[in-house]
């Protein structure tokens, strides 16, 4: 990834938006909260300069209830891929509250999803709380593997009696 990313946000991957809608619905009646992360569009097969939202980062320790979601700011990583936030409004309201506006300064785009959490129940806002347009893009997300090993390698390691290897710390 280049040191400085393009400032143009092209949109959100359809698969990521589907995840957001599902996560908001599963959290109901409590609010859902996450941070949006983007990848370079060229890494996703687009012949354009810019960024596409591909991930939602959920911060451990996030507390939510039917009227708010609170994130410990010390838990949020300083991440060059971070471009904004997403949260739900179980009431269905698709406008930012005063509390929302206080957090919107951190990022380019902020998505609010309202009940009943369908494709027509979300809006995007800029850092000032003004509604903005965010395209939903059909792109193939890369298969990122958190751990770079296969199940066969795990099975072989567990069968190994030598006491070493990458899973030896589990013993």
LOLUMSE-767857 format. One line per field, with one value per atom (N, C-alpha, C): residue number from 1; chain; atom name; x, z, y. Coordinates in nm, 3 decimals. Example, Ala and Ser with C-alpha at 12.3 -4.5 7.8 and 13.67 -1.06 7.14 Angstrom:
<recs>
num [1|1|1|2|2|2] $
cadena [A|A|A|A|A|A] $
atomo [N|CA|C|N|CA|C] $
u [1.319|1.230|1.320|1.285|1.367|1.290] $
w [0.780|0.780|0.780|0.708|0.714|0.787] $
v [-0.569|-0.450|-0.330|-0.225|-0.106|0.003] $
</recs>
This chain:
<recs>
num [1|1|1|2|2|2|3|3|3|4|4|4|5|5|5|6|6|6|7|7|7|8|8|8|9|9|9|10|10|10|11|11|11|12|12|12|13|13|13|14|14|14|15|15|15|16|16|16|17|17|17|18|18|18|19|19|19|20|20|20|21|21|21|22|22|22|23|23|23|24|24|24|25|25|25|26|26|26|27|27|27|28|28|28|29|29|29|30|30|30|31|31|31|32|32|32|33|33|33|34|34|34|35|35|35|36|36|36|37|37|37|38|38|38|39|39|39|40|40|40|41|41|41|42|42|42|43|43|43|44|44|44|45|45|45|46|46|46|47|47|47|48|48|48|49|49|49|50|50|50|51|51|51|52|52|52|53|53|53|54|54|54|55|55|55|56|56|56|57|57|57|58|58|58|59|59|59|60|60|60|61|61|61|62|62|62|63|63|63|64|64|64|65|65|65|66|66|66|67|67|67|68|68|68|69|69|69|70|70|70|71|71|71|72|72|72|73|73|73|74|74|74|75|75|75|76|76|76|77|77|77|78|78|78|79|79|79|80|80|80|81|81|81|82|82|82|83|83|83|84|84|84|85|85|85|86|86|86|87|87|87|88|88|88|89|89|89|90|90|90|91|91|91|92|92|92|93|93|93|94|94|94|95|95|95|96|96|96|97|97|97|98|98|98|99|99|99|100|100|100|101|101|101|102|102|102|103|103|103|104|104|104|105|105|105|106|106|106|107|107|107|108|108|108|109|109|109|110|110|110|111|111|111|112|112|112|113|113|113|114|114|114|115|115|115|116|116|116|117|117|117|118|118|118|119|119|119|120|120|120|121|121|121|122|122|122|123|123|123|124|124|124|125|125|125|126|126|126|127|127|127|128|128|128|129|129|129|130|130|130|131|131|131|132|132|132|133|133|133|134|134|134|135|135|135|136|136|136|137|137|137|138|138|138|139|139|139|140|140|140|141|141|141|142|142|142|143|143|143|144|144|144|145|145|145|146|146|146|147|147|147|148|148|148|149|149|149|150|150|150|151|151|151|152|152|152|153|153|153|154|154|154|155|155|155|156|156|156|157|157|157|158|158|158|159|159|159|160|160|160|161|161|161|162|162|162|163|163|163|164|164|164|165|165|165|166|166|166|167|167|167|168|168|168|169|169|169|170|170|170|171|171|171] $
cadena [A|A|A|A|A|A|A|A|A|A|A|A|A|A|A|A|A|A|A|A|A|A|A|A|A|A|A|A|A|A|A|A|A|A|A|A|A|A|A|A|A|A|A|A|A|A|A|A|A|A|A|A|A|A|A|A|A|A|A|A|A|A|A|A|A|A|A|A|A|A|A|A|A|A|A|A|A|A|A|A|A|A|A|A|A|A|A|A|A|A|A|A|A|A|A|A|A|A|A|A|A|A|A|A|A|A|A|A|A|A|A|A|A|A|A|A|A|A|A|A|A|A|A|A|A|A|A|A|A|A|A|A|A|A|A|A|A|A|A|A|A|A|A|A|A|A|A|A|A|A|A|A|A|A|A|A|A|A|A|A|A|A|A|A|A|A|A|A|A|A|A|A|A|A|A|A|A|A|A|A|A|A|A|A|A|A|A|A|A|A|A|A|A|A|A|A|A|A|A|A|A|A|A|A|A|A|A|A|A|A|A|A|A|A|A|A|A|A|A|A|A|A|A|A|A|A|A|A|A|A|A|A|A|A|A|A|A|A|A|A|A|A|A|A|A|A|A|A|A|A|A|A|A|A|A|A|A|A|A|A|A|A|A|A|A|A|A|A|A|A|A|A|A|A|A|A|A|A|A|A|A|A|A|A|A|A|A|A|A|A|A|A|A|A|A|A|A|A|A|A|A|A|A|A|A|A|A|A|A|A|A|A|A|A|A|A|A|A|A|A|A|A|A|A|A|A|A|A|A|A|A|A|A|A|A|A|A|A|A|A|A|A|A|A|A|A|A|A|A|A|A|A|A|A|A|A|A|A|A|A|A|A|A|A|A|A|A|A|A|A|A|A|A|A|A|A|A|A|A|A|A|A|A|A|A|A|A|A|A|A|A|A|A|A|A|A|A|A|A|A|A|A|A|A|A|A|A|A|A|A|A|A|A|A|A|A|A|A|A|A|A|A|A|A|A|A|A|A|A|A|A|A|A|A|A|A|A|A|A|A|A|A|A|A|A|A|A|A|A|A|A|A|A|A|A|A|A|A|A|A|A|A|A|A|A|A|A|A|A|A|A|A|A|A|A|A|A|A|A|A|A|A|A|A|A|A|A|A|A|A|A|A|A|A|A|A|A|A|A|A|A|A|A|A|A|A|A|A|A|A|A|A|A] $
atomo [N|CA|C|N|CA|C|N|CA|C|N|CA|C|N|CA|C|N|CA|C|N|CA|C|N|CA|C|N|CA|C|N|CA|C|N|CA|C|N|CA|C|N|CA|C|N|CA|C|N|CA|C|N|CA|C|N|CA|C|N|CA|C|N|CA|C|N|CA|C|N|CA|C|N|CA|C|N|CA|C|N|CA|C|N|CA|C|N|CA|C|N|CA|C|N|CA|C|N|CA|C|N|CA|C|N|CA|C|N|CA|C|N|CA|C|N|CA|C|N|CA|C|N|CA|C|N|CA|C|N|CA|C|N|CA|C|N|CA|C|N|CA|C|N|CA|C|N|CA|C|N|CA|C|N|CA|C|N|CA|C|N|CA|C|N|CA|C|N|CA|C|N|CA|C|N|CA|C|N|CA|C|N|CA|C|N|CA|C|N|CA|C|N|CA|C|N|CA|C|N|CA|C|N|CA|C|N|CA|C|N|CA|C|N|CA|C|N|CA|C|N|CA|C|N|CA|C|N|CA|C|N|CA|C|N|CA|C|N|CA|C|N|CA|C|N|CA|C|N|CA|C|N|CA|C|N|CA|C|N|CA|C|N|CA|C|N|CA|C|N|CA|C|N|CA|C|N|CA|C|N|CA|C|N|CA|C|N|CA|C|N|CA|C|N|CA|C|N|CA|C|N|CA|C|N|CA|C|N|CA|C|N|CA|C|N|CA|C|N|CA|C|N|CA|C|N|CA|C|N|CA|C|N|CA|C|N|CA|C|N|CA|C|N|CA|C|N|CA|C|N|CA|C|N|CA|C|N|CA|C|N|CA|C|N|CA|C|N|CA|C|N|CA|C|N|CA|C|N|CA|C|N|CA|C|N|CA|C|N|CA|C|N|CA|C|N|CA|C|N|CA|C|N|CA|C|N|CA|C|N|CA|C|N|CA|C|N|CA|C|N|CA|C|N|CA|C|N|CA|C|N|CA|C|N|CA|C|N|CA|C|N|CA|C|N|CA|C|N|CA|C|N|CA|C|N|CA|C|N|CA|C|N|CA|C|N|CA|C|N|CA|C|N|CA|C|N|CA|C|N|CA|C|N|CA|C|N|CA|C|N|CA|C|N|CA|C|N|CA|C|N|CA|C|N|CA|C|N|CA|C|N|CA|C|N|CA|C|N|CA|C|N|CA|C|N|CA|C|N|CA|C|N|CA|C|N|CA|C|N|CA|C|N|CA|C|N|CA|C|N|CA|C|N|CA|C|N|CA|C|N|CA|C|N|CA|C|N|CA|C|N|CA|C|N|CA|C|N|CA|C|N|CA|C|N|CA|C|N|CA|C|N|CA|C|N|CA|C] $
u [0.085|0.000|0.089|0.058|0.138|0.127|0.229|0.232|0.114|0.080|-0.034|-0.139|-0.262|-0.368|-0.437|-0.500|-0.576|-0.690|-0.721|-0.825|-0.965|-0.977|-1.110|-1.165|-1.281|-1.351|-1.453|-1.434|-1.519|-1.651|-1.652|-1.775|-1.746|-1.847|-1.839|-1.868|-1.792|-1.814|-1.951|-2.023|-2.156|-2.151|-2.051|-2.038|-2.019|-1.947|-1.926|-2.056|-2.131|-2.259|-2.357|-2.355|-2.440|-2.404|-2.273|-2.228|-2.282|-2.272|-2.319|-2.468|-2.548|-2.693|-2.724|-2.658|-2.678|-2.636|-2.520|-2.470|-2.564|-2.615|-2.709|-2.836|-2.887|-3.008|-2.986|-2.870|-2.839|-2.822|-2.779|-2.758|-2.889|-2.991|-3.118|-3.174|-3.224|-3.263|-3.149|-3.029|-2.916|-2.852|-2.781|-2.707|-2.587|-2.550|-2.429|-2.330|-2.201|-2.098|-1.974|-1.918|-1.793|-1.722|-1.599|-1.519|-1.493|-1.504|-1.489|-1.343|-1.300|-1.164|-1.170|-1.073|-1.075|-0.945|-0.955|-0.841|-0.828|-0.712|-0.687|-0.772|-0.843|-0.935|-0.864|-0.739|-0.665|-0.638|-0.628|-0.609|-0.736|-0.847|-0.975|-1.016|-0.926|-0.953|-1.018|-1.031|-1.088|-0.977|-1.008|-0.909|-0.928|-0.932|-0.951|-0.861|-0.820|-0.748|-0.851|-0.828|-0.918|-0.928|-1.022|-1.040|-1.181|-1.192|-1.320|-1.329|-1.440|-1.460|-1.479|-1.395|-1.397|-1.416|-1.393|-1.394|-1.464|-1.514|-1.568|-1.491|-1.431|-1.355|-1.443|-1.465|-1.542|-1.443|-1.453|-1.358|-1.401|-1.310|-1.343|-1.382|-1.480|-1.525|-1.629|-1.674|-1.781|-1.906|-1.964|-2.085|-2.201|-2.311|-2.425|-2.555|-2.651|-2.786|-2.880|-3.010|-3.102|-3.086|-3.014|-3.002|-2.860|-2.759|-2.622|-2.528|-2.413|-2.301|-2.178|-2.102|-1.985|-1.860|-1.762|-1.635|-1.527|-1.442|-1.329|-1.229|-1.209|-1.124|-0.980|-0.937|-0.801|-0.787|-0.898|-0.895|-0.893|-0.925|-0.929|-0.787|-0.749|-0.613|-0.594|-0.472|-0.436|-0.407|-0.503|-0.501|-0.512|-0.413|-0.418|-0.534|-0.589|-0.700|-0.835|-0.839|-0.964|-1.017|-1.146|-1.206|-1.334|-1.378|-1.501|-1.563|-1.694|-1.765|-1.899|-1.956|-2.090|-2.158|-2.283|-2.360|-2.508|-2.582|-2.725|-2.805|-2.925|-3.025|-3.146|-3.160|-3.275|-3.409|-3.414|-3.539|-3.579|-3.482|-3.508|-3.471|-3.438|-3.403|-3.275|-3.279|-3.164|-3.103|-3.081|-3.013|-2.922|-2.810|-2.718|-2.769|-2.746|-2.777|-2.663|-2.680|-2.572|-2.451|-2.475|-2.364|-2.292|-2.367|-2.306|-2.215|-2.265|-2.189|-2.057|-2.057|-1.933|-1.825|-1.865|-1.767|-1.738|-1.818|-1.803|-1.677|-1.611|-1.490|-1.376|-1.386|-1.281|-1.319|-1.287|-1.316|-1.387|-1.386|-1.444|-1.593|-1.636|-1.775|-1.824|-1.952|-2.014|-2.150|-2.174|-2.298|-2.388|-2.514|-2.616|-2.715|-2.743|-2.838|-2.954|-3.075|-3.193|-3.274|-3.347|-3.437|-3.539|-3.574|-3.553|-3.428|-3.330|-3.197|-3.193|-3.273|-3.272|-3.191|-3.187|-3.107|-3.153|-3.276|-3.324|-3.319|-3.256|-3.257|-3.120|-3.045|-2.916|-2.884|-2.802|-2.754|-2.610|-2.539|-2.400|-2.390|-2.297|-2.277|-2.128|-2.097|-1.958|-1.921|-1.798|-1.750|-1.824|-1.899|-1.978|-2.122|-2.157|-2.293|-2.387|-2.331|-2.412|-2.427|-2.548|-2.570|-2.484|-2.427|-2.343|-2.382|-2.337|-2.365|-2.251|-2.284|-2.184|-2.230|-2.156|-2.191|-2.166|-2.251|-2.229|-2.169|-2.049|-1.973|-1.966|-1.983|-1.967|-1.821|-1.746|-1.604|-1.580|-1.479|-1.440|-1.341|-1.381|-1.291|-1.186|-1.063|-0.958|-0.984|-0.943|-0.954|-0.835|-0.856|-0.749|-0.751|-0.635|-0.624|-0.552|-0.622|-0.564|-0.440|-0.452|-0.338|-0.298|-0.171|-0.124|-0.084|-0.181|-0.158|-0.291|-0.281|-0.401|-0.442|-0.562|-0.610|-0.521|-0.475|-0.385|-0.256|-0.203|-0.083|-0.109|-0.228|-0.265|-0.273|-0.342|-0.357|-0.221|-0.132|0.002|0.079|0.066|0.135|0.084|-0.048|-0.106|-0.064|-0.038|0.006|0.155|0.231|0.376|0.409|0.493|0.530|0.658|0.720|0.852|0.849|0.732|0.723|0.752|0.788|0.817|0.707|0.736|0.642|0.561|0.483|0.416|0.300|0.249|0.142|0.192|0.323|0.377|0.341|0.316|0.279|0.143|0.061|-0.069|-0.056|0.056|0.072|0.110] $
w [0.000|0.000|0.000|-0.078|-0.079|0.056|0.086|0.214|0.226|0.121|0.123|0.028|0.079|-0.005|-0.080|-0.190|-0.266|-0.177|-0.187|-0.102|-0.154|-0.277|-0.333|-0.288|-0.224|-0.182|-0.290|-0.356|-0.470|-0.428|-0.313|-0.268|-0.167|-0.145|-0.053|-0.130|-0.101|-0.167|-0.124|-0.219|-0.192|-0.077|-0.078|0.026|0.164|0.170|0.295|0.342|0.250|0.287|0.335|0.273|0.318|0.461|0.490|0.626|0.723|0.687|0.773|0.803|0.700|0.720|0.810|0.788|0.872|1.017|1.036|1.171|1.247|1.179|1.243|1.285|1.197|1.228|1.345|1.347|1.456|1.589|1.588|1.712|1.768|1.684|1.724|1.846|1.948|1.954|1.997|2.017|2.054|1.929|1.948|1.837|1.801|1.675|1.624|1.595|1.617|1.589|1.533|1.429|1.371|1.296|1.259|1.184|1.044|0.945|0.804|0.763|0.689|0.637|0.487|0.417|0.270|0.214|0.092|0.015|-0.114|-0.170|-0.299|-0.405|-0.484|-0.585|-0.686|-0.717|-0.816|-0.764|-0.632|-0.575|-0.583|-0.613|-0.625|-0.770|-0.861|-1.003|-1.072|-1.005|-1.069|-1.135|-1.249|-1.323|-1.290|-1.160|-1.113|-0.992|-0.976|-0.854|-0.748|-0.628|-0.519|-0.423|-0.332|-0.227|-0.231|-0.190|-0.178|-0.035|0.033|0.167|0.154|0.225|0.215|0.348|0.460|0.591|0.694|0.797|0.915|1.034|1.108|1.227|1.348|1.427|1.550|1.665|1.751|1.860|1.981|2.036|2.158|2.270|2.349|2.460|2.422|2.297|2.257|2.338|2.398|2.476|2.400|2.389|2.317|2.390|2.364|2.416|2.310|2.336|2.231|2.186|2.262|2.223|2.195|2.220|2.192|2.184|2.126|2.124|2.162|2.258|2.307|2.283|2.223|2.194|2.279|2.339|2.411|2.306|2.298|2.193|2.201|2.318|2.332|2.265|2.238|2.173|2.020|1.968|1.822|1.769|1.675|1.622|1.533|1.532|1.440|1.307|1.219|1.100|0.974|0.884|0.758|0.669|0.692|0.611|0.661|0.778|0.837|0.760|0.723|0.647|0.709|0.820|0.882|0.975|0.993|1.088|1.033|1.100|1.069|1.202|1.212|1.328|1.293|1.378|1.352|1.444|1.399|1.478|1.485|1.595|1.607|1.593|1.617|1.602|1.456|1.365|1.222|1.169|1.257|1.214|1.130|1.015|0.925|0.919|1.035|1.044|1.167|1.162|1.275|1.395|1.512|1.637|1.669|1.771|1.814|1.857|1.926|1.968|1.846|1.743|1.619|1.558|1.551|1.489|1.562|1.693|1.770|1.728|1.676|1.634|1.485|1.407|1.262|1.212|1.292|1.248|1.217|1.265|1.244|1.128|1.007|0.891|0.781|0.664|0.545|0.529|0.575|0.553|0.676|0.705|0.820|0.775|0.798|0.754|0.875|0.860|0.960|0.896|0.964|0.917|1.016|0.964|1.050|1.035|1.142|1.135|1.024|0.943|0.957|0.886|0.859|0.814|0.674|0.585|0.446|0.359|0.229|0.135|0.126|0.156|0.152|0.286|0.385|0.520|0.569|0.481|0.524|0.445|0.507|0.443|0.483|0.396|0.422|0.446|0.536|0.572|0.570|0.541|0.545|0.689|0.709|0.842|0.909|0.833|0.889|0.917|0.882|0.903|0.788|0.675|0.555|0.478|0.432|0.356|0.229|0.198|0.080|0.009|-0.113|-0.191|-0.175|-0.158|-0.150|-0.238|-0.346|-0.437|-0.373|-0.406|-0.369|-0.492|-0.476|-0.589|-0.589|-0.706|-0.722|-0.753|-0.648|-0.662|-0.590|-0.634|-0.566|-0.457|-0.333|-0.221|-0.215|-0.183|-0.173|-0.056|-0.072|0.037|0.129|0.231|0.326|0.428|0.455|0.553|0.674|0.787|0.909|0.947|0.938|0.962|0.829|0.802|0.674|0.683|0.721|0.720|0.696|0.654|0.618|0.732|0.722|0.822|0.822|0.706|0.700|0.778|0.768|0.844|0.994|1.033|1.175|1.225|1.147|1.186|1.198|1.103|1.107|1.229|1.262|1.379|1.508|1.516|1.636|1.655|1.545|1.552|1.580|1.560|1.579|1.728|1.765|1.905|1.944|1.855|1.882|1.982|2.006|2.102|2.043|1.917|1.853|1.760|1.674|1.571|1.611|1.514|1.533|1.631|1.668|1.767|1.900|1.917|2.038|2.163|2.148|2.264|2.322|2.245|2.296|2.394|2.386|2.469|2.609] $
v [-0.117|0.000|0.123|0.222|0.344|0.416|0.496|0.567|0.662|0.733|0.825|0.772|0.755|0.702|0.815|0.778|0.876|0.927|1.053|1.110|1.079|1.031|1.009|0.875|0.880|0.761|0.727|0.613|0.576|0.512|0.445|0.380|0.271|0.188|0.076|-0.053|-0.157|-0.287|-0.342|-0.398|-0.453|-0.555|-0.641|-0.743|-0.678|-0.569|-0.498|-0.434|-0.375|-0.315|-0.421|-0.539|-0.649|-0.689|-0.694|-0.723|-0.619|-0.491|-0.382|-0.398|-0.421|-0.435|-0.553|-0.666|-0.784|-0.759|-0.696|-0.669|-0.575|-0.476|-0.383|-0.456|-0.540|-0.615|-0.711|-0.777|-0.871|-0.799|-0.674|-0.598|-0.541|-0.533|-0.474|-0.545|-0.480|-0.340|-0.246|-0.299|-0.213|-0.155|-0.044|0.017|-0.069|-0.063|-0.127|-0.015|-0.042|0.059|-0.009|0.049|-0.001|0.110|0.082|0.178|0.124|0.211|0.174|0.181|0.078|0.074|0.056|0.113|0.112|0.056|0.007|-0.045|0.034|0.033|0.095|0.026|0.103|0.049|-0.041|-0.009|-0.089|-0.229|-0.246|-0.379|-0.462|-0.398|-0.467|-0.485|-0.458|-0.477|-0.360|-0.247|-0.128|-0.049|0.005|0.085|0.233|0.261|0.398|0.420|0.545|0.581|0.617|0.572|0.602|0.485|0.495|0.397|0.340|0.213|0.146|0.091|0.119|0.065|-0.085|-0.161|-0.306|-0.377|-0.306|-0.371|-0.285|-0.353|-0.287|-0.341|-0.251|-0.287|-0.261|-0.367|-0.356|-0.355|-0.256|-0.237|-0.319|-0.401|-0.475|-0.378|-0.418|-0.334|-0.232|-0.232|-0.139|-0.173|-0.071|-0.089|-0.027|-0.102|-0.046|-0.076|0.010|-0.006|0.050|0.054|0.100|0.245|0.329|0.470|0.515|0.431|0.474|0.355|0.382|0.287|0.367|0.316|0.386|0.304|0.369|0.304|0.372|0.293|0.350|0.397|0.527|0.582|0.531|0.489|0.436|0.300|0.234|0.103|0.114|0.231|0.249|0.262|0.175|0.184|0.306|0.357|0.465|0.397|0.399|0.315|0.399|0.388|0.462|0.419|0.300|0.252|0.302|0.362|0.409|0.530|0.525|0.634|0.688|0.630|0.679|0.578|0.591|0.505|0.462|0.362|0.315|0.284|0.322|0.281|0.278|0.210|0.197|0.287|0.318|0.387|0.293|0.219|0.127|0.197|0.327|0.402|0.416|0.396|0.411|0.549|0.642|0.779|0.777|0.840|0.843|0.982|1.040|1.169|1.164|1.231|1.228|1.307|1.251|1.321|1.417|1.499|1.587|1.506|1.393|1.306|1.249|1.213|1.163|1.269|1.391|1.500|1.525|1.502|1.520|1.421|1.305|1.204|1.207|1.277|1.275|1.345|1.421|1.490|1.395|1.273|1.174|1.082|1.121|1.038|1.113|1.051|1.113|1.086|0.967|0.927|0.852|0.875|0.811|0.760|0.632|0.569|0.548|0.587|0.558|0.463|0.353|0.253|0.250|0.262|0.261|0.133|0.100|-0.015|0.012|-0.085|-0.228|-0.282|-0.198|-0.238|-0.301|-0.248|-0.293|-0.199|-0.230|-0.151|-0.006|0.022|0.160|0.230|0.167|0.220|0.265|0.332|0.385|0.511|0.594|0.716|0.739|0.809|0.844|0.994|1.031|1.171|1.203|1.329|1.371|1.410|1.457|1.491|1.605|1.684|1.794|1.753|1.629|1.583|1.610|1.655|1.679|1.547|1.519|1.396|1.398|1.284|1.269|1.140|1.127|1.007|0.907|0.781|0.675|0.559|0.535|0.426|0.291|0.194|0.055|-0.011|-0.066|-0.118|-0.270|-0.328|-0.472|-0.501|-0.533|-0.568|-0.699|-0.770|-0.893|-0.859|-0.887|-0.861|-0.970|-0.933|-1.034|-1.126|-1.252|-1.347|-1.326|-1.243|-1.219|-1.330|-1.382|-1.488|-1.432|-1.433|-1.379|-1.458|-1.590|-1.677|-1.738|-1.745|-1.794|-1.941|-2.027|-2.170|-2.240|-2.366|-2.442|-2.535|-2.589|-2.685|-2.809|-2.851|-2.967|-2.942|-2.821|-2.787|-2.785|-2.739|-2.740|-2.884|-2.971|-3.111|-3.179|-3.152|-3.212|-3.164|-3.039|-2.983|-3.046|-3.065|-3.124|-3.269|-3.338|-3.477|-3.489|-3.383|-3.382|-3.394|-3.492|-3.514|-3.442|-3.370|-3.312|-3.197|-3.138|-3.029|-2.892|-2.884|-2.754|-2.715|-2.619|-2.577|-2.456|-2.409|-2.282|-2.288|-2.408|-2.418|-2.471|-2.481|-2.539|-2.459|-2.332|-2.250|-2.288|-2.364|-2.409|-2.525|-2.594|-2.715|-2.683] $
</recs>
